[in-house]
Amino acid sequence: MNVFKKVRNNYVIWHANRIQLQEFPSSPVVRKQIVFSGRVQKVGFRLEIYTIAERMRLTGTVTNLKDGSVEVEVQGEEQQISFLVHCMKSLKRASVKKVTMSDLPIHESEKDFTIVK
């Protein structure tokens, strides 16, 4: 890993850990597929999603798509997922132009959130 990438990743983790998490009223557990389009690759977007999702104990995956967008499958309480989307849309080092979201069936046995390379 080159020096620039290490510095960027350290900054992304620091930034994601500084986000003030809210107390969310209990809401139903859902699973969503979310696709973020815009300038969302090569800016630490997946690492930011991963770090925030881990802090909120969400499960799922995040991966880069060949068209330059980022796809997230995330499972957790609906209000937490909405908060995650809001955080990602407000990132200064990325430029989210479009967010598409659809419902998916819940994976009962899923326990972790992972970055798919």
Backbone as CSV, one residue per row, in Angstrom:
resi,resn,N_x,N_y,N_z,CA_x,CA_y,CA_z,C_x,C_y,C_z
1,MET,0.856,-1.177,0.000,0.000,0.000,0.000,0.899,1.235,0.000
2,ASN,0.600,2.163,-0.904,1.474,3.339,-0.953,1.182,4.295,0.206
3,VAL,2.085,5.221,0.411,2.014,6.145,1.548,0.737,6.982,1.495
4,PHE,0.391,7.470,0.297,-0.811,8.294,0.169,-2.049,7.528,0.627
5,LYS,-2.145,6.275,0.206,-3.317,5.464,0.562,-3.385,5.228,2.074
6,LYS,-2.236,4.998,2.700,-2.205,4.807,4.156,-2.665,6.065,4.881
7,VAL,-2.174,7.213,4.436,-2.572,8.485,5.052,-4.067,8.706,4.868
8,ARG,-4.557,8.480,3.634,-5.985,8.641,3.364,-6.825,7.715,4.234
9,ASN,-6.436,6.454,4.317,-7.201,5.491,5.112,-7.207,5.867,6.590
10,ASN,-6.080,6.324,7.105,-6.039,6.780,8.507,-6.972,7.958,8.722
11,TYR,-6.998,8.888,7.757,-7.893,10.035,7.856,-9.354,9.586,7.802
12,VAL,-9.680,8.677,6.889,-11.064,8.196,6.739,-11.545,7.557,8.037
13,ILE,-10.723,6.712,8.636,-11.098,6.052,9.887,-11.257,7.083,10.999
14,TRP,-10.324,8.030,11.070,-10.424,9.098,12.076,-11.719,9.874,11.885
15,HIS,-12.029,10.236,10.630,-13.235,11.013,10.341,-14.499,10.224,10.707
16,ALA,-14.556,8.963,10.304,-15.739,8.131,10.575,-15.946,7.925,12.070
17,ASN,-14.868,7.848,12.818,-14.986,7.663,14.268,-15.379,8.948,14.990
18,ARG,-15.252,10.085,14.340,-15.643,11.363,14.939,-17.133,11.663,14.759
19,ILE,-17.801,10.957,13.869,-19.219,11.212,13.623,-19.998,10.896,14.890
20,GLN,-20.795,11.857,15.299,-21.607,11.712,16.511,-22.810,10.822,16.194
21,LEU,-22.814,9.618,16.737,-23.949,8.716,16.527,-25.098,9.144,17.432
22,GLN,-26.287,9.032,16.905,-27.483,9.418,17.641,-28.055,8.213,18.380
23,GLU,-28.930,8.507,19.325,-29.757,7.461,19.923,-30.969,7.309,19.014
24,PHE,-31.144,6.148,18.454,-32.249,5.922,17.537,-33.371,5.189,18.257
25,PRO,-34.613,5.669,18.101,-35.717,4.877,18.635,-35.768,3.553,17.871
26,SER,-36.190,2.524,18.534,-36.245,1.203,17.911,-37.139,1.247,16.672
27,SER,-36.652,0.645,15.605,-37.433,0.557,14.375,-37.218,-0.830,13.779
28,PRO,-38.040,-1.212,12.813,-37.922,-2.564,12.253,-36.575,-2.794,11.575
29,VAL,-36.114,-4.038,11.629,-34.889,-4.425,10.930,-35.245,-4.651,9.462
30,VAL,-34.452,-4.031,8.582,-34.657,-4.154,7.144,-33.310,-4.420,6.487
31,ARG,-33.346,-4.806,5.230,-32.134,-4.960,4.424,-32.342,-4.147,3.160
32,LYS,-31.353,-3.333,2.828,-31.455,-2.446,1.668,-30.253,-2.633,0.759
33,GLN,-30.514,-2.480,-0.531,-29.436,-2.340,-1.502,-29.396,-0.854,-1.832
34,ILE,-28.228,-0.251,-1.651,-28.061,1.174,-1.904,-26.910,1.337,-2.883
35,VAL,-27.150,2.102,-3.947,-26.093,2.385,-4.911,-25.838,3.885,-4.899
36,PHE,-24.595,4.246,-4.584,-24.159,5.639,-4.571,-23.417,5.903,-5.876
37,SER,-23.853,6.914,-6.620,-23.195,7.290,-7.876,-22.613,8.688,-7.745
38,GLY,-21.585,8.940,-8.517,-20.886,10.227,-8.482,-19.403,9.963,-8.321
39,ARG,-18.704,10.881,-7.647,-17.276,10.663,-7.359,-17.194,9.963,-6.007
40,VAL,-17.281,8.626,-6.054,-17.354,7.840,-4.818,-16.300,6.732,-4.756
41,GLN,-15.460,6.643,-5.768,-14.368,5.673,-5.726,-13.043,6.418,-5.602
42,LYS,-12.084,5.763,-4.946,-10.735,6.303,-4.718,-10.727,7.499,-3.773
43,VAL,-11.747,7.587,-2.903,-11.802,8.663,-1.904,-12.038,8.106,-0.500
44,GLY,-11.925,6.771,-0.338,-12.142,6.156,0.969,-13.606,5.937,1.303
45,PHE,-14.460,5.944,0.291,-15.908,5.831,0.499,-16.289,4.497,1.142
46,ARG,-15.759,3.397,0.602,-16.086,2.079,1.168,-15.603,1.955,2.604
47,LEU,-14.403,2.452,2.886,-13.860,2.377,4.240,-14.692,3.206,5.207
48,GLU,-15.163,4.358,4.760,-16.020,5.206,5.608,-17.330,4.480,5.924
49,ILE,-17.956,3.901,4.899,-19.196,3.148,5.117,-18.947,2.006,6.091
50,TYR,-17.877,1.258,5.852,-17.538,0.122,6.709,-17.373,0.563,8.169
51,THR,-16.613,1.625,8.390,-16.328,2.074,9.752,-17.593,2.532,10.469
52,ILE,-18.434,3.294,9.784,-19.688,3.750,10.392,-20.621,2.568,10.638
53,ALA,-20.742,1.680,9.664,-21.623,0.509,9.808,-21.186,-0.367,10.978
54,GLU,-19.886,-0.555,11.121,-19.363,-1.342,12.247,-19.717,-0.677,13.574
55,ARG,-19.563,0.638,13.651,-19.886,1.367,14.884,-21.363,1.215,15.243
56,MET,-22.233,1.142,14.229,-23.678,1.031,14.481,-24.156,-0.422,14.523
57,ARG,-23.214,-1.351,14.387,-23.507,-2.786,14.406,-24.471,-3.211,13.292
58,LEU,-24.296,-2.598,12.133,-25.043,-2.999,10.942,-24.302,-4.158,10.295
59,THR,-24.980,-4.929,9.482,-24.337,-6.029,8.768,-24.515,-5.812,7.270
60,GLY,-23.681,-6.487,6.479,-23.810,-6.405,5.032,-22.473,-6.338,4.340
61,THR,-22.493,-5.754,3.134,-21.284,-5.644,2.319,-21.265,-4.301,1.592
62,VAL,-20.066,-3.889,1.195,-19.899,-2.709,0.347,-18.868,-3.055,-0.711
63,THR,-19.152,-2.677,-1.961,-18.256,-3.014,-3.063,-18.266,-1.918,-4.129
64,ASN,-17.131,-1.761,-4.805,-17.058,-0.875,-5.956,-17.661,-1.580,-7.161
65,LEU,-18.395,-0.844,-7.970,-18.929,-1.375,-9.223,-18.087,-0.859,-10.390
66,LYS,-18.114,-1.584,-11.488,-17.288,-1.230,-12.643,-17.664,0.111,-13.258
67,ASP,-18.899,0.559,-13.047,-19.336,1.835,-13.635,-18.908,3.046,-12.800
68,GLY,-18.146,2.813,-11.709,-17.665,3.912,-10.875,-18.520,4.206,-9.662
69,SER,-19.618,3.484,-9.510,-20.476,3.676,-8.342,-20.095,2.680,-7.247
70,VAL,-20.725,2.833,-6.091,-20.484,1.951,-4.949,-21.820,1.352,-4.529
71,GLU,-21.825,0.022,-4.368,-23.042,-0.684,-3.966,-22.905,-1.166,-2.528
72,VAL,-23.956,-0.938,-1.755,-23.998,-1.367,-0.369,-25.224,-2.256,-0.183
73,GLU,-25.033,-3.399,0.430,-26.143,-4.184,0.957,-26.005,-4.082,2.456
74,VAL,-26.999,-3.487,3.090,-26.887,-3.214,4.517,-28.164,-3.660,5.221
75,GLN,-27.961,-4.221,6.406,-29.072,-4.729,7.207,-28.982,-4.149,8.605
76,GLY,-30.105,-3.674,9.083,-30.183,-3.100,10.419,-31.491,-2.351,10.566
77,GLU,-31.581,-1.565,11.628,-32.789,-0.794,11.837,-32.879,0.318,10.785
78,GLU,-34.075,0.551,10.316,-34.291,1.472,9.200,-33.748,2.879,9.465
79,GLN,-33.918,3.376,10.665,-33.436,4.722,10.976,-31.908,4.793,10.972
80,GLN,-31.257,3.720,11.382,-29.792,3.687,11.330,-29.299,3.713,9.880
81,ILE,-29.965,2.971,9.020,-29.583,2.945,7.602,-29.780,4.324,6.982
82,SER,-30.871,4.987,7.321,-31.110,6.350,6.825,-30.005,7.296,7.290
83,PHE,-29.566,7.146,8.535,-28.481,7.966,9.072,-27.187,7.707,8.305
84,LEU,-26.888,6.444,8.024,-25.689,6.086,7.256,-25.722,6.749,5.880
85,VAL,-26.855,6.680,5.205,-26.985,7.299,3.882,-26.768,8.807,3.982
86,HIS,-27.344,9.431,4.982,-27.169,10.869,5.184,-25.685,11.215,5.387
87,CYS,-24.996,10.438,6.205,-23.561,10.670,6.442,-22.777,10.595,5.138
88,MET,-23.074,9.603,4.318,-22.316,9.405,3.091,-22.623,10.495,2.069
89,LYS,-23.860,10.963,2.029,-24.223,12.030,1.094,-23.568,13.354,1.474
90,SER,-23.230,13.523,2.743,-22.673,14.798,3.194,-21.147,14.829,3.219
91,LEU,-20.487,13.759,2.780,-19.013,13.740,2.754,-18.473,14.815,1.821
92,LYS,-17.467,15.536,2.285,-16.857,16.593,1.476,-15.875,16.033,0.437
93,ARG,-15.169,14.949,0.753,-14.155,14.438,-0.174,-14.758,13.565,-1.269
94,ALA,-16.044,13.267,-1.176,-16.764,12.533,-2.213,-17.831,13.469,-2.774
95,SER,-18.423,13.060,-3.867,-19.498,13.845,-4.453,-20.599,12.886,-4.884
96,VAL,-21.556,12.662,-4.002,-22.661,11.755,-4.297,-23.672,12.512,-5.148
97,LYS,-23.854,12.054,-6.372,-24.795,12.698,-7.292,-26.159,12.013,-7.283
98,LYS,-26.168,10.710,-7.001,-27.419,9.954,-7.059,-27.357,8.794,-6.071
99,VAL,-28.478,8.535,-5.401,-28.598,7.396,-4.494,-29.852,6.626,-4.899
100,THR,-29.678,5.346,-5.195,-30.845,4.496,-5.459,-30.905,3.439,-4.375
101,MET,-32.113,3.170,-3.905,-32.292,2.258,-2.779,-33.436,1.304,-3.094
102,SER,-33.236,0.040,-2.752,-34.305,-0.941,-2.911,-34.268,-1.921,-1.736
103,ASP,-35.413,-2.531,-1.473,-35.539,-3.493,-0.379,-35.017,-4.858,-0.808
104,LEU,-34.421,-5.560,0.133,-33.927,-6.917,-0.071,-34.445,-7.801,1.061
105,PRO,-34.473,-9.123,0.847,-34.847,-10.020,1.952,-33.763,-10.013,3.038
106,ILE,-34.193,-10.137,4.274,-33.275,-10.150,5.420,-32.478,-11.444,5.442
107,HIS,-31.188,-11.331,5.785,-30.320,-12.498,5.984,-30.191,-12.709,7.489
108,GLU,-30.927,-13.635,8.031,-30.966,-13.862,9.480,-29.604,-14.227,10.062
109,SER,-28.799,-14.970,9.321,-27.539,-15.481,9.877,-26.362,-14.520,9.716
110,GLU,-26.550,-13.414,9.043,-25.447,-12.493,8.807,-25.033,-11.798,10.100
111,LYS,-23.726,-11.747,10.356,-23.221,-11.196,11.618,-22.258,-10.027,11.445
112,ASP,-21.689,-9.840,10.244,-20.619,-8.865,10.043,-20.928,-7.921,8.891
113,PHE,-20.137,-6.868,8.832,-20.134,-5.973,7.685,-18.759,-6.091,7.038
114,THR,-18.705,-6.278,5.721,-17.419,-6.502,5.056,-17.263,-5.628,3.817
115,ILE,-16.019,-5.335,3.507,-15.658,-4.648,2.276,-15.307,-5.723,1.268
116,VAL,-15.989,-5.730,0.130,-15.700,-6.689,-0.924,-14.687,-6.047,-1.860
117,LYS,-13.569,-6.704,-2.057,-12.494,-6.159,-2.918,-12.782,-6.471,-4.362
